Amino acid sequence: MKNEEEKTEAPAQKKVFDIIVNTRPKTWDKKEISFREVVLLAFPSAVFDEKHIYTVTYSKGVDNKPKGSMVEGGEPVHVKDGMVFDVEHNDIS
């Protein structure tokens, strides 16, 4: 099945994107990225519970939504080369 899916993609379509997460270059191999995926790129040992709060904003995104924010459980965003993600982490004591 995977081979059939790959055949339907345009041959020139890019499969790896160069993005920036918290000022660090990263590569991403999917067309979309979720809140949790961005957080884990920024903080690989991230804990998702009521004591840890993450805020995700992005810029240089796709033409119809070049800037925005992401929330836990929200829709993933389309990824493009040069997209910038800023992830903040706060602990609630």
C-alpha positions, 0 to 999 in steps of 0.5 A: 500500500505504501508504494501505491501512495508514494506513486500518487505523489508528484515526483518533484514534491518535497518530502523533507522540510527544513524548519527552525524550532527554538532557533535550532535547525530541524528537519521534518518529513511530513506535510503537517506537524502537530502541537505535540510533535513540535513540543517534542522537537523542542523538548525531547523529554517533554511531559504532558500533564497538568503541571507542564504547560507548553505554548507554541507559536509559528511564523513563516508558514504557508501563504493562507496562514503565515503566523499563528499559534497551536494548542494541544488537541488542535489541528496540525499545521501544514509545514513549509521550508523555513517555517519557524516554531517557538515553544515555551515551557512553564511548570506550575507548582 
